[in-house]
């Protein structure tokens, strides 16, 4: 489950954005075994072979990461799934919502873990494994897992955690209304990997964080080992913000409601990113 042993394929690894992060992932330690791209002129990049389809790659791939343009994400997803990939991370923004719904449906039926779209990806600092775009220098190895719907706030809180307990793994779920892995499912992933301390970074709108924490407590997480931080405290009501899913629709989507609800469950809530550093001390 997201480890240094994963064999990784990068879809869209020949473009400017994809090639930049392909290089960063390899430098970090991720084993990138192949690239899939529609660019027929590039045969190799960063000493990695480029294919038109994963079906041309002669070996097995565990994890795929997508940097392809939004209109080609569903096509790339189908190519990866048809060739046996079980973990897929979609970095691409602005994926058509009907394509996201289709991908989530296929992922559920095929037992595929889908992270994203519109997400920063996954990083496992101890194993030097990264399938994502996060600045790895802010993720020192440690004991606290991060589940986040925000990319930049994941980086910022990871920097603070790295001055103390450190980061065991970070899952950036993405901020779209339809994402492949929700908060409850992310807790299940962490449970399967043996992690018990979790920083949950949520945002305004929806009830994903509430349902996720309720589920976490049912599967064995201790309330005292979960800390929550919510972005968008001063966001105006009724206005859609940077994330497509970030809009308050009713009282249950307000940060004040979410904070009070989680406090009643025994979960500690912090109001500022730097407070995560000492959140587990008392």
N, C-alpha and C positions, 0 to 999 in steps of 0.2 A: 504494500500500500504506500505509494509515493516514497520510494527509497532510492538510494544511490545505485541499486542494482537495476533500476528501470532502464529499459532500452527505449529511447525517445526518437520520435519523428517530428520534424518541424515543417508544417504546411505553410507555404508562403515565405520560406526562408531565403529567397533570392531578392526580395524587394528591399528597399532602403530600411524600412522599419524592422522587417523580419530578420534581415541579415545582421543588423546591429545587435539585436537581442540574441540571435543565434550565437554570435561570437561571445557575448557576455555569459551566456549559459555554459558554454564549453569552458571558458576561463574559470568559471566558478567550480566546475567539476562534473557537471551533468554529462552523461554519456549520450551524445546525439549520434544516432546511427544512420539516419537518412534525412533527406529533405524532399518534399513533394512540392512541385511548382509547375505552373503552366508555361513558364519561361523555357522554351526549347533550346535557347542559345547557351545557357549555363549548365554545364555537366557536373561541376563540382564547386563547392564553396566551403571555405574553412576546412578543407580536406575531407569533406563529407559529400558523398555522391547525391546527385539530384535525379529524381524520377518524376515521371508524369503522373503516376498513380502508385499507391502503396503496394498494389498487386505485383508490381515489377520488382519490389525488394524481396530478396530471396530468404529472409529470416523473419522472426517474430518481433513485433513491436508492442511494448506495454503501454506507453503513454504518447499521446499526440498533442501538440500545441499548435494553435491556429493564429496566423497573422494575415490570413487571406482577406481580400475585400469582402464587405458584408454580403454582396450578392452571390458570392461563391462559398459561403460558409456551409450551407446545407449540403451542397455537392461534396465538399471536403469531408464533412461529417459522415455522409453515407459511405464515402470511400474508406475512411478509417474503420468504421463499424463493420463493413463487409469484409475487411481484412483482419478482423479479430482484435482490434484495439479495445481495451476495457476501461481506459482512463483518458478523458479528453478535456483539455483546457482551451477555452475560446477567449482570446484576448480582444478580438475585433469588436468595435463599437457599431451601433446602428444596424444590428442584424434585424431584418424584418420580423415583426412579432409572430407572424404565422409560421415562419421558419423556426423560431425558437420553440414555439409550441410543438411543432413536428419533431424537433430534435429531442425535447424532453420526453415526449411520448415514446419515441424509439429507444431512448436510453433506458427508460424504466422497463420496457419489455425485453430488452437485451441484457439487462444487468450491467449497463455501462455507467460509470461515474462521470458525470458531465459537470464541469466547473465553468461558470460564466453563462452567457457571453458578457462582454464589456466588463472584464475583471482583470486584476493584476496577476492572477495565477497562484501558484503554490511554491513555498520555499521551505526547505528542511535544513536548517543551518548546520546541525551536527554532522549530517551526512554530506554536506556540500552539494545538495541537490536542489535545483531550481528550474521550474518550468513556468516562467513568468517574466515580468518586466520590473519587478521591485528592485530598488538599490540595495544590494546585498550587504553593504557595509553597515547598515543599521540593524542587522539581524545577527546578534551574537548568540551562540548556542546556549541553551538553558532549559528551564522547566515549564514555561508558560506557553500554552498553545493559543493562537489567535484565530478567531473567526470574525471576518470583517466584510461588511457590505460597502466599505469605502476604501479606495486604494491609498490615497495620500495619508489618511488618518491611520491606516495600518502601518505605514512607514514611520509616521511620527511617534506613535505609541511604542512601536518596536524599538525605536532609538532609546526611549526612556527605559523600557524593560531591559535593554542591553546594558544599562548602567547598574542593574541589579540582578534579578533572577534569570534574565535571558529568555530566549525564544526557543521552544522545542520544534514547533511547526507553525506555519501561518497559511490559512486558507482564505483567499480573497474571492468571495462569492459573486461579486458584481452587483450593480445597482439597478439593473433593469427590472421591470415588473415581472418578467418571466425569466427565471434563472434555473439552471440545471440542478443545482444542489441548494436546498434551502437550509436554514439554520438548524432545524431538527436533524436533518440528514448529515450535516457537518459534525454535529455532536456524535452521531453514530460512527462516523469515520474516526474521530479522535478516540472514542471508546475502544474501537477495534485495534487502535495503535497503542493503547495503554496509557494515554495521557489523562490526567485528572484535574489540572489547573487550566482554566480557560478565561481568556479575555474576550468578551463579546463586544464588537463595535457595531452598533446599529445606527439607524437614522430615522427621520420622521417618516410617517406614513406606514400603513399596513400593520399586521400583527405577527409578522414572521418571527421577530425576536421573542415575543411572549410565548408563542406556540413552541418555539425551539427550546426555550429554557424549561417549560413545562415537561417537554419530552425528555430533556436531559436529566431532570430529577427522577423521572420514571425509570430510566435505564441505569441509574446508579451514581450520577454525579452529585456531590455534596454542594449545597447552596453556598457554603463558606468558600468553596474553591472556584466559584464563578464571579467574575467582576464584569460589570457592564458599563459601557460609555456610549452616549448617543450624540451624534452629530446633528447640527441644525437647530440648536436650542432657540435661536433668535430668528428663525426663518418665518417670513410672513405666511399666514394661513391662506390656503386656496391657490397658492402660486407654485407651479412646478419648478423645481430647482435643477441643479446640474445632473442629477441622476434621474432617469426616466421614472423610477418608482418612488421618488421622494416628493410626495405631496400629501398634505394632511386632508383626510376625508373623514370627518367625524372625530369625536373625542378620543377614541381608542388609538388613533394614529398620532396623537400628541405625545411629545417626549415626557411631559409631566405625568400622563397616564401610565406610560410604559415604565417609567422610573418607579412610581408608587406601586405598581403591580409587582414588579420584580423584587422590590424591597419587602413586600408582604410575603414573598416566597423565600425570603432569607438571603437573597442575592445582594451583594454590595454594589452600589452604584457610585461612580465618580463623575464629576462634572467637568473636569479638565484633563487633557491628555497626560500631563506630567504626573497626575495623581496615581497613574497605574503603577508607577515605580514602587510605591510603598503599600499598595493595596492589599497585599497578602501578609503583611507583617503583624497585624493585630488579630 
